[in-house]
Amino acid sequence: MSLDGKPPHIQRPIATRRRWHARLTACLLLLAQAAFLCACAGEEKASQLDGTVTPVASSALVVPAPLAVNSSSNRIYVAGESPDTISVIDGVSNSVVATLPAGLSPQAIAVDRSSNRIYVAGRGSELWVVDGTTNRVDGIVSMSDGDAAVLAVNPDAGRVYVADLEGRLSIIDAESSAVVATLSVGQNPVAMAVNPGTDRIYVATYGSPELAVIDGESDAIIARVSVGKLPIALALNPETDRIYVADGATGAIAVIDGSTNAPIASVELGGTPSALALNPVTGHIYVAKADSDAISVLDGASNAVIGTVDIGGPPRGLAVNDITNRIYVARSFTADVVVIDGATDTIIATVALAGAP
């Protein structure tokens, strides 16, 4: 199938008016989120009167760049300048080698490196499935009417998870591309991660500031964990069964034990975290902040900051290749991706995205 042709197995919404209703709902939700953030700002000003300052989560105003890595193929996928394309970066040459059509305004990207499929969730209720070998669309899956917000894949279970802005989680069978279950995880999901070893799915929401824990076998929520005031980013280490949640209001990183679903530590970084990424081989956690041009590096064993990397501009997205130990940072305003060597914590390349001036 060519990129200009219609992908096979397309499932379309029953009525066009439902799509317009979804668009209106999404707009109202975004307005509600803006009002919530303004309320946070008001709370900060009020707290200053008694000498206690709670930083406003300006990171929530930064739209994260959809960014994902296939460590097996050494390909990096990141939303480009065009609102409907994705740049494909070769991790060896650090250059853009292809672009993918990605529907309307890609919001999240996830990779199944065992099947070399790339999943792209955009505005609207569609999930695009792309063959990572041919860079062609294999199919489009229709879900609920809400706009997709976060996306994750469990390659071991053959499941794809997509949550919309209203908190509806669609569970998709990767082989048949069929939605096999749905459940409510909470308003305004902002991040999601999967532990294939335990078959647990974690969804951070800031409509109610908590982490929903889902059992992949029963497709049921088994716990809800309080994670600060404004959870904004999430990373998971499948080797240690630790989950890391960034609080955009306080600048803290909560560390949660996946075996008990209990917080066991808090790393007080300050600032406004906007993205997290983790290398399970080294145990290093990388933290991007919306109010900083530097990436903080945490040691997962000690929960201590062991380094910083100045990337010369505010970061907008993070991803890690755990095989090559490379960290990829999408920068705001410059339409490029900075490549960091995880062994030395130094920048080794900067890649201009497709469509960059």
VEXROGU-192266 format. One line per 3 residues: number of its first residue (from 0); their letters; for each residue x, y, z of C-alpha. Coordinates in nm, 3 decimals, padded with zeros to 5 digits, always signed. Last residue first. Example, Ala and Ser with C-alpha at 12.3 -4.5 7.8 and 13.67 -1.06 7.14 Angstrom:
REM residues 2
1 = sa = +01.367:-00.106:+00.714; +01.230:-00.450:+00.780
//
This chain:
REM residues 357
356 = pag = +01.381:+02.598:+00.856; +01.276:+02.260:+00.998; +01.037:+02.063:+00.777
353 = ala = +01.184:+01.727:+00.873; +01.369:+01.753:+01.201; +01.718:+01.894:+01.245
350 = vta = +01.945:+01.649:+01.434; +02.196:+01.768:+01.692; +02.486:+01.540:+01.775
347 = iit = +02.729:+01.420:+02.044; +02.601:+01.606:+02.351; +02.776:+01.493:+02.668
344 = dta = +02.658:+01.281:+02.960; +02.972:+01.065:+02.929; +02.826:+00.715:+02.918
341 = gdi = +02.475:+00.836:+02.832; +02.592:+00.997:+02.508; +02.336:+01.270:+02.441
338 = vvv = +02.159:+01.337:+02.109; +01.975:+01.668:+02.073; +01.661:+01.667:+01.859
335 = dat = +01.552:+01.957:+01.641; +01.269:+02.193:+01.562; +01.433:+02.491:+01.739
332 = fsr = +01.138:+02.639:+01.935; +01.127:+02.365:+02.198; +01.391:+02.095:+02.205
329 = avy = +01.339:+01.722:+02.154; +01.586:+01.529:+02.367; +01.723:+01.188:+02.270
326 = irn = +01.934:+00.989:+02.514; +02.183:+00.733:+02.385; +02.288:+00.427:+02.582
323 = tid = +02.324:+00.219:+02.262; +02.108:-00.067:+02.388; +01.887:+00.130:+02.631
320 = nva = +01.788:+00.381:+02.364; +01.628:+00.658:+02.568; +01.347:+00.910:+02.506
317 = lgr = +01.275:+01.267:+02.615; +01.045:+01.551:+02.506; +01.012:+01.928:+02.515
314 = ppg = +01.348:+02.046:+02.642; +01.412:+02.421:+02.682; +01.723:+02.537:+02.497
311 = gid = +02.101:+02.503:+02.495; +02.116:+02.134:+02.587; +02.299:+02.175:+02.918
308 = vtg = +02.354:+01.827:+03.065; +02.332:+01.773:+03.439; +02.488:+01.508:+03.660
305 = iva = +02.468:+01.269:+03.952; +02.139:+01.377:+04.112; +02.072:+01.123:+04.386
302 = nsa = +01.802:+00.857:+04.402; +02.074:+00.621:+04.532; +02.012:+00.319:+04.311
299 = gdl = +01.819:+00.501:+04.039; +02.098:+00.751:+03.982; +01.946:+01.075:+03.857
296 = vsi = +02.053:+01.284:+03.557; +01.910:+01.635:+03.519; +01.862:+01.772:+03.168
293 = ads = +01.943:+02.141:+03.128; +01.784:+02.436:+02.950; +01.551:+02.501:+03.244
290 = dak = +01.197:+02.622:+03.311; +01.018:+02.337:+03.130; +01.230:+02.080:+03.310
287 = avy = +01.357:+01.755:+03.161; +01.452:+01.467:+03.389; +01.665:+01.168:+03.291
284 = ihg = +01.666:+00.858:+03.509; +01.973:+00.634:+03.520; +01.942:+00.267:+03.609
281 = tvp = +02.225:+00.182:+03.370; +02.044:-00.102:+03.191; +01.693:+00.019:+03.275
278 = nla = +01.757:+00.352:+03.096; +01.485:+00.594:+03.203; +01.300:+00.890:+03.055
275 = las = +01.106:+01.172:+03.222; +00.934:+01.485:+03.089; +00.801:+01.823:+03.206
272 = ptg = +00.960:+01.886:+03.544; +00.892:+02.237:+03.679; +01.165:+02.364:+03.911
269 = gle = +01.262:+02.183:+04.228; +01.459:+01.859:+04.232; +01.333:+01.704:+04.556
266 = vsa = +01.365:+01.328:+04.506; +01.091:+01.148:+04.696; +01.117:+00.794:+04.827
263 = ipa = +00.922:+00.475:+04.900; +00.578:+00.552:+04.757; +00.358:+00.241:+04.782
260 = nts = +00.219:+00.030:+04.498; +00.343:-00.277:+04.692; +00.533:-00.467:+04.422
257 = gdi = +00.569:-00.164:+04.198; +00.760:+00.034:+04.462; +00.699:+00.401:+04.388
254 = vai = +00.955:+00.681:+04.362; +00.807:+01.033:+04.357; +01.006:+01.298:+04.169
251 = agt = +00.962:+01.643:+04.321; +00.937:+01.975:+04.135; +00.649:+02.087:+04.357
248 = agd = +00.369:+02.167:+04.110; +00.493:+01.965:+03.811; +00.516:+01.647:+04.017
245 = avy = +00.727:+01.389:+03.833; +00.638:+01.022:+03.876; +00.898:+00.743:+03.887
242 = ird = +00.795:+00.379:+03.897; +01.024:+00.109:+04.034; +01.000:-00.258:+03.942
239 = tep = +01.380:-00.293:+03.965; +01.440:-00.437:+03.617; +01.117:-00.300:+03.468
236 = nla = +01.226:+00.059:+03.543; +00.933:+00.291:+03.477; +00.899:+00.657:+03.381
233 = lai = +00.616:+00.907:+03.425; +00.550:+01.275:+03.364; +00.304:+01.546:+03.474
230 = plk = +00.166:+01.458:+03.815; +00.021:+01.778:+03.963; -00.029:+01.787:+04.340
227 = gvs = +00.159:+01.485:+04.469; +00.140:+01.121:+04.364; -00.156:+00.958:+04.541
224 = vra = -00.172:+00.593:+04.433; -00.483:+00.429:+04.290; -00.483:+00.051:+04.297
221 = iia = -00.618:-00.262:+04.125; -00.773:-00.105:+03.815; -00.905:-00.390:+03.601
218 = dse = -00.803:-00.531:+03.264; -00.798:-00.879:+03.425; -00.461:-00.986:+03.284
215 = gdi = -00.317:-00.639:+03.241; -00.371:-00.538:+03.603; -00.407:-00.161:+03.606
212 = val = -00.247:+00.087:+03.847; -00.391:+00.441:+03.837; -00.142:+00.704:+03.954
209 = eps = -00.293:+01.006:+04.122; -00.358:+01.377:+04.105; -00.728:+01.380:+04.016
206 = gyt = -00.760:+01.576:+03.693; -00.381:+01.535:+03.699; -00.369:+01.178:+03.578
203 = avy = -00.079:+00.932:+03.572; -00.151:+00.595:+03.412; +00.041:+00.280:+03.506
200 = ird = -00.005:-00.056:+03.334; +00.098:-00.378:+03.505; +00.180:-00.700:+03.322
197 = tgp = +00.449:-00.784:+03.582; +00.730:-00.843:+03.332; +00.581:-00.621:+03.061
194 = nva = +00.589:-00.314:+03.291; +00.386:-00.053:+03.106; +00.395:+00.327:+03.115
191 = mav = +00.143:+00.611:+03.080; +00.155:+00.989:+03.106; -00.080:+01.289:+03.109
188 = pnq = -00.425:+01.145:+03.177; -00.680:+01.425:+03.209; -00.966:+01.276:+03.412
185 = gvs = -00.941:+00.932:+03.566; -00.870:+00.574:+03.455; -01.208:+00.475:+03.309
182 = lta = -01.223:+00.140:+03.135; -01.237:-00.006:+02.786; -01.193:-00.357:+02.653
179 = vva = -01.111:-00.561:+02.343; -01.059:-00.282:+02.090; -00.959:-00.470:+01.775
176 = sse = -00.630:-00.427:+01.590; -00.632:-00.807:+01.534; -00.271:-00.874:+01.631
173 = adi = -00.214:-00.577:+01.862; -00.529:-00.639:+02.068; -00.639:-00.296:+02.182
170 = isl = -00.727:-00.169:+02.530; -00.900:+00.169:+02.516; -00.865:+00.380:+02.831
167 = rge = -01.128:+00.650:+02.884; -00.988:+00.935:+03.092; -01.168:+01.228:+02.930
164 = lda = -00.850:+01.332:+02.753; -00.817:+00.995:+02.583; -00.622:+00.691:+02.697
161 = vyv = -00.462:+00.446:+02.454; -00.323:+00.105:+02.554; -00.180:-00.146:+02.306
158 = rga = -00.172:-00.516:+02.392; +00.026:-00.810:+02.259; +00.096:-00.941:+02.609
155 = dpn = +00.473:-00.947:+02.569; +00.478:-00.636:+02.350; +00.298:-00.423:+02.613
152 = val = +00.248:-00.089:+02.440; +00.177:+00.264:+02.567; -00.021:+00.573:+02.462
149 = vaa = -00.130:+00.904:+02.611; -00.372:+01.185:+02.516; -00.607:+01.060:+02.244
146 = dgd = -00.897:+01.292:+02.160; -01.231:+01.149:+02.269; -01.484:+00.970:+02.046
143 = sms = -01.378:+00.624:+02.157; -01.157:+00.402:+01.940; -01.105:+00.365:+01.567
140 = vig = -00.800:+00.166:+01.455; -00.608:+00.269:+01.145; -00.406:+00.024:+00.940
137 = dvr = -00.072:-00.087:+00.802; +00.064:+00.262:+00.737; +00.397:+00.252:+00.561
134 = ntt = +00.746:+00.310:+00.697; +00.853:-00.014:+00.522; +01.041:-00.172:+00.812
131 = gdv = +00.871:+00.017:+01.096; +00.525:-00.084:+00.976; +00.290:+00.189:+01.099
128 = vwl = -00.033:+00.154:+01.297; -00.236:+00.474:+01.330; -00.472:+00.504:+01.628
125 = esg = -00.785:+00.705:+01.566; -01.025:+00.888:+01.798; -00.943:+01.245:+01.716
122 = rga = -00.623:+01.436:+01.760; -00.342:+01.190:+01.712; -00.224:+00.854:+01.842
119 = vyi = +00.070:+00.696:+01.662; +00.174:+00.333:+01.702; +00.499:+00.211:+01.552
116 = rns = +00.535:-00.155:+01.472; +00.871:-00.329:+01.470; +00.711:-00.655:+01.593
113 = srd = +00.944:-00.702:+01.891; +01.023:-00.331:+01.908; +00.665:-00.235:+01.979
110 = vai = +00.696:+00.143:+01.967; +00.482:+00.420:+02.112; +00.402:+00.768:+01.983
107 = aqp = +00.172:+01.030:+02.137; -00.012:+01.347:+02.035; +00.019:+01.339:+01.657
104 = slg = -00.156:+01.642:+01.503; -00.396:+01.495:+01.246; -00.295:+01.163:+01.096
101 = apl = +00.062:+01.046:+01.118; +00.215:+01.033:+00.773; +00.571:+00.915:+00.824
98 = tav = +00.896:+01.084:+00.729; +01.219:+00.912:+00.637; +01.597:+00.907:+00.687
95 = vsn = +01.641:+01.198:+00.928; +02.004:+01.197:+01.040; +02.196:+01.079:+01.344
92 = svg = +02.402:+00.843:+01.125; +02.378:+00.544:+01.358; +02.052:+00.631:+01.536
89 = div = +01.862:+00.678:+01.211; +01.593:+00.939:+01.269; +01.235:+00.901:+01.145
86 = sit = +01.049:+01.233:+01.140; +00.674:+01.224:+01.202; +00.414:+01.404:+00.995
83 = dps = +00.072:+01.563:+01.046; +00.132:+01.899:+01.214; +00.443:+01.969:+01.005
80 = ega = +00.736:+02.075:+01.221; +00.819:+01.720:+01.318; +00.677:+01.467:+01.564
77 = vyi = +00.953:+01.230:+01.671; +01.042:+00.870:+01.594; +01.389:+00.736:+01.668
74 = rns = +01.527:+00.428:+01.495; +01.795:+00.200:+01.631; +01.617:-00.110:+01.496
71 = ssn = +01.623:-00.292:+01.831; +01.617:+00.021:+02.047; +01.298:+00.147:+01.885
68 = val = +01.279:+00.496:+02.030; +00.984:+00.726:+02.096; +00.903:+01.098:+02.087
65 = pap = +00.573:+01.288:+02.084; +00.687:+01.638:+02.180; +00.530:+01.739:+02.508
62 = vvl = +00.302:+02.043:+02.489; +00.437:+02.286:+02.746; +00.155:+02.441:+02.949
59 = ass = +00.173:+02.159:+03.204; +00.538:+02.248:+03.252; +00.417:+02.578:+03.395
56 = avp = +00.336:+02.384:+03.710; +00.317:+02.680:+03.943; +00.580:+02.670:+04.217
53 = tvt = +00.440:+02.647:+04.572; +00.576:+02.932:+04.783; +00.537:+02.949:+05.160
50 = gdl = +00.598:+03.291:+05.317; +00.242:+03.345:+05.440; +00.155:+03.586:+05.162
47 = qsa = +00.337:+03.373:+04.905; +00.071:+03.105:+04.947; -00.189:+03.334:+04.798
44 = kee = +00.021:+03.399:+04.489; +00.078:+03.024:+04.445; -00.289:+02.942:+04.488
41 = gac = -00.377:+03.193:+04.219; -00.132:+03.027:+03.983; -00.290:+02.692:+04.056
38 = acl = -00.629:+02.841:+03.976; -00.489:+02.960:+03.646; -00.373:+02.604:+03.585
35 = faa = -00.722:+02.471:+03.649; -00.873:+02.730:+03.416; -00.631:+02.620:+03.144
32 = qal = -00.731:+02.257:+03.203; -01.097:+02.350:+03.176; -01.030:+02.527:+02.847
29 = lll = -00.851:+02.215:+02.722; -01.147:+02.004:+02.830; -01.389:+02.234:+02.647
26 = cat = -01.179:+02.205:+02.332; -01.170:+01.825:+02.362; -01.549:+01.809:+02.404
23 = lra = -01.599:+02.027:+02.097; -01.371:+01.801:+01.891; -01.552:+01.491:+02.017
20 = hwr = -01.890:+01.642:+01.925; -01.752:+01.712:+01.578; -01.650:+01.346:+01.553
17 = rrt = -01.996:+01.233:+01.670; -02.146:+01.455:+01.397; -01.958:+01.255:+01.137
14 = aip = -02.148:+00.940:+01.228; -02.041:+00.579:+01.259; -01.676:+00.645:+01.328
11 = rqi = -01.440:+00.478:+01.078; -01.256:+00.145:+01.096; -00.983:+00.114:+00.838
8 = hpp = -00.872:-00.243:+00.773; -00.646:-00.141:+00.484; -00.472:+00.195:+00.451
5 = kgd = -00.606:+00.425:+00.180; -00.351:+00.520:-00.081; -00.106:+00.810:-00.083
2 = lsm = +00.144:+00.635:+00.142; +00.137:+00.341:-00.092; +00.000:+00.000:+00.000
//
